[in-house]
């Protein structure tokens, strides 16, 4: 995660701090962030990357304000599309990059999230760095789950992030996950999806395309050889695996086991129709 105290983030960070302090609303913050981003002296790609990096890093550093950040992202997507001239570019409007429309398509945001899914706990890192990485992984998953929970169609493709986390966490035998500290991040990250979107995930039947040209984005881990996507059978595997982790013996912290137990319990309640 970038250091948001870097001067390149200063003007936009000040806007978010006003938002967090309830000095401005999410729609106002979105307008100010958009204006500041477009007026920056950098390439459009760099300007957008800085904005998304700031929002994602803030979601990790200030998880108590994730709801407000979700509101800002949604409001950004609803802003009028700027003309190229507003960003110092030429050509007919609206302003686009990589065939995505600014702000309507939130261009490159999904790419920044995808980069975040490559973060892992390094076995030889310091205790402080390890804990920060664990926290970042958990909070990134919580934030993306909250975006999906808005039911805004622009976030519909983010279901893949849920699948990746659930697969990485629950479809590999525990003894094959290294380093052991990874489970301290992965279990709460996977549980965040169940807590936030469990009812919806239970109903999902989405299947991801696979083939020589597109790969196998929805394939399973070692413990799953079924549908390349979501289904009740895969959900059942995840529930059972949460239960196995909850009853593990070894060095896994009790707090993480409790998170796994709570996720298993919630999944059973969802199956029984006790959670809406």
WOUR-V622954 format. One record per pair of residues at least 4 apart in sequence whose ideal C-beta (glycine too) atoms are under 7 Angstrom apart, sorted by the first residue. I is the first residue (numbers start at 1). GAP is how many residues later the second one is. D is the distance in Angstrom with one decimal. If there is no record, write none. Layout:
# WOUR-V622954
i=(I I)
gap=(GAP GAP)
d=(D D)
This chain:
# WOUR-V622954
i=(1 1 1 2 2 2 4 4 4 4 4 4 8 9 9 9 10 11 12 12 12 12 12 13 13 14 15 15 15 15 15 16 16 16 17 18 18 19 19 19 19 19 20 20 20 24 24 25 26 26 26 26 26 27 27 28 29 29 30 30 30 30 30 31 31 32 33 33 33 33 34 34 34 34 35 36 37 37 37 38 38 38 40 42 42 43 44 44 44 44 45 45 46 47 48 48 48 49 49 49 50 51 52 52 52 52 53 53 54 55 55 55 56 56 56 56 57 58 58 59 59 59 59 59 60 60 60 60 63 63 65 66 66 66 66 67 67 68 69 70 70 70 70 71 72 73 73 73 74 74 74 76 76 77 77 77 77 79 81 81 81 81 81 81 81 82 82 82 82 82 83 83 83 84 84 84 84 84 85 86 87 89 94 95 96 96 96 97 97 98 100 100 101 102 106 108 109 110 110 111 112 113 113 113 116 117 117 119 119 119 120 121 121 121 121 121 121 121 123 125 125 126 127 128 129 130 130 131 132 133 133 134 134 134 135 136 137 137 137 138 138 138 138 138 139 140 141 141 141 141 141 142 142 143 144 144 144 145 145 145 145 145 146 147 147 148 148 148 148 149 149 150 159 159 159 160 160 160 161 162 162 162 162 163 163 163 164 165 165 165 165 166 166 166 166 167 167 167 168 169 169 169 169 170 170 170 170 170 171 171 171 171 171 172 172 172 172 172 173 173 174 174 177 177 180 182 183 183 183 184 184 185 186 187 187 187 187 187 188 188 188 191 191 191 191 191 192 193 193 194 194 194 194 195 197 198 198 198 198 198 199 199 199 200 201 202 202 202 204 205 205 206 206 207 207 207 207 208 208 208 208 209 210 210 210 210 210 210 216 218 218 219 220 220 220 223 224 224 226 226 226 227 227 230 232 233 234 235 236 237 238 239 239 239 239 240 241 242 242 242 242 242 243 243 244 245 245 246 246 246 246 248 248 252 252 254 255 256 257 258 259 260 261 262 263 264 265 266 266 267 268 269 269 270)
gap=(56 59 135 4 51 55 5 9 50 53 54 57 42 4 41 45 4 25 4 21 24 39 42 4 41 4 4 14 17 18 21 4 13 42 4 5 6 5 7 10 49 53 42 45 48 4 5 4 4 42 45 46 49 4 48 4 4 43 4 42 45 46 49 4 48 4 4 18 39 43 4 42 45 69 4 4 10 11 14 44 48 49 7 4 5 4 4 43 45 53 4 52 4 4 4 59 60 4 59 63 4 4 4 56 57 60 4 59 4 4 14 18 4 56 60 84 4 4 11 4 7 10 80 84 75 76 79 80 76 79 4 4 76 77 80 4 79 4 4 4 76 77 80 4 4 4 33 74 4 76 78 27 30 26 27 29 77 24 12 13 14 20 21 22 23 4 5 12 13 20 10 11 12 5 6 7 9 11 4 9 8 6 7 7 4 5 6 5 10 9 5 7 4 5 48 4 4 4 47 4 4 4 31 48 24 44 47 14 17 18 62 9 12 13 58 60 61 64 56 4 5 4 4 4 4 4 51 4 4 4 52 4 50 51 4 4 4 48 52 4 47 50 51 54 4 4 4 24 48 51 52 4 50 4 4 14 17 4 47 48 51 52 50 8 11 7 10 11 49 47 48 5 4 45 47 4 48 57 4 4 31 35 39 4 55 67 4 4 24 25 28 4 24 27 72 4 53 54 18 17 18 20 21 20 67 68 71 72 49 50 51 52 53 4 5 49 50 51 49 50 71 74 5 6 71 4 4 69 73 69 72 4 4 4 58 69 72 73 4 68 71 4 68 69 71 72 4 4 8 4 69 72 73 71 4 4 68 69 72 77 71 76 77 4 29 33 68 69 26 25 26 23 24 11 20 21 22 9 10 20 21 5 4 5 6 8 9 18 12 10 11 9 4 5 6 14 10 13 5 7 8 4 7 4 4 4 4 4 4 4 4 4 25 28 29 4 4 4 18 21 22 25 4 21 4 12 15 11 14 15 18 4 9 4 5 4 4 4 4 4 4 4 4 4 4 4 4 4 9 4 4 5 6 5)
d=(4.7 5.9 5.6 6.7 4.9 5.8 4.9 5.7 5.7 4.9 6.5 6.9 6.1 4.8 6.7 5.1 6.5 5.2 6.7 5.7 5.5 6.5 5.4 6.2 6.4 6.6 6.6 5.4 4.8 5.6 6.9 6.3 6.8 5.7 6.3 4.2 4.7 5.6 6.6 4.3 5.6 6.8 6.6 4.9 6.6 4.3 5.4 6.9 6.3 6.1 3.5 5.0 5.3 6.6 4.8 6.3 6.1 5.2 6.2 5.1 3.6 4.7 6.4 6.3 6.8 6.2 6.1 6.4 6.9 6.9 6.3 6.3 5.6 6.2 6.2 6.9 5.0 6.8 4.9 6.1 5.4 4.7 4.7 4.2 5.2 6.9 6.3 5.6 6.8 5.4 6.2 6.3 6.4 6.7 6.3 6.1 5.2 6.0 6.4 6.9 6.3 6.5 6.1 6.4 5.1 4.3 5.9 6.5 6.0 6.5 5.9 6.5 6.7 6.1 6.5 6.8 6.0 5.5 6.2 6.8 5.3 5.2 6.0 4.0 6.7 4.7 4.3 6.2 4.8 6.7 6.0 6.2 6.4 5.3 5.8 6.7 6.9 6.6 6.5 6.4 4.9 5.7 6.5 6.1 6.3 6.8 7.0 6.4 6.8 5.8 5.9 5.1 6.6 6.0 6.2 5.3 5.4 4.4 6.8 3.5 6.4 5.5 6.4 6.7 5.6 4.1 6.3 6.9 4.9 6.2 4.1 6.9 6.5 3.8 5.9 5.0 6.0 5.0 7.0 6.9 5.6 6.6 5.4 4.6 6.2 5.2 6.7 6.5 5.1 6.2 4.0 3.5 4.7 5.9 6.2 6.3 6.7 6.3 6.8 6.7 6.8 6.9 5.9 6.4 4.9 6.5 5.9 6.3 6.3 6.0 6.8 5.9 5.3 6.3 6.1 4.8 5.0 5.8 4.0 4.1 4.9 6.7 6.3 6.5 6.3 6.4 6.0 6.3 6.2 6.4 7.0 6.5 5.3 4.2 6.0 6.0 6.7 4.0 5.4 6.4 6.0 4.7 5.0 6.6 6.2 6.4 6.2 5.6 4.0 4.9 6.5 6.4 4.4 6.7 6.6 5.6 5.2 6.3 5.5 5.1 4.0 5.6 6.2 4.7 6.4 5.0 5.0 6.9 6.0 5.5 5.8 6.5 6.5 6.7 5.9 6.3 6.9 6.2 6.5 6.1 4.7 7.0 6.5 5.8 6.1 6.9 6.2 6.0 5.3 5.2 6.3 5.6 5.2 6.5 5.5 4.7 6.4 5.1 6.1 4.0 6.2 6.9 4.1 6.3 6.9 4.7 4.0 6.8 5.5 2.9 6.6 4.7 4.8 5.2 5.6 4.7 5.6 6.8 6.5 6.8 6.7 6.6 5.4 6.1 6.1 5.6 5.3 5.9 6.5 6.5 5.5 5.9 6.0 6.1 6.1 5.1 5.6 5.2 6.4 6.8 5.1 6.0 5.0 6.9 6.9 4.1 6.0 5.7 6.6 4.1 4.8 5.7 6.1 6.8 5.3 6.3 5.8 6.5 5.2 6.9 5.6 5.9 6.4 6.6 6.6 5.8 5.1 7.0 3.8 6.2 6.3 4.9 5.2 6.5 5.9 5.8 3.6 4.5 3.1 5.1 5.1 5.2 6.5 6.8 4.2 6.8 6.9 5.2 6.1 3.4 4.5 5.4 2.9 5.9 6.5 6.4 6.1 6.0 7.0 6.0 6.3 4.8 6.5 6.4 6.4 6.9 6.6 6.4 6.4 6.2 6.5 6.7 5.7 4.2 6.8 6.5 6.5 6.4 4.7 4.6 4.0 6.9 6.6 4.4 6.8 6.7 4.1 5.1 4.1 3.8 6.0 5.5 6.6 5.4 5.9 6.3 6.7 6.6 6.3 6.3 6.4 6.4 6.3 6.3 6.4 6.6 6.4 6.3 6.5 6.5 6.4 4.2 4.8 4.8)
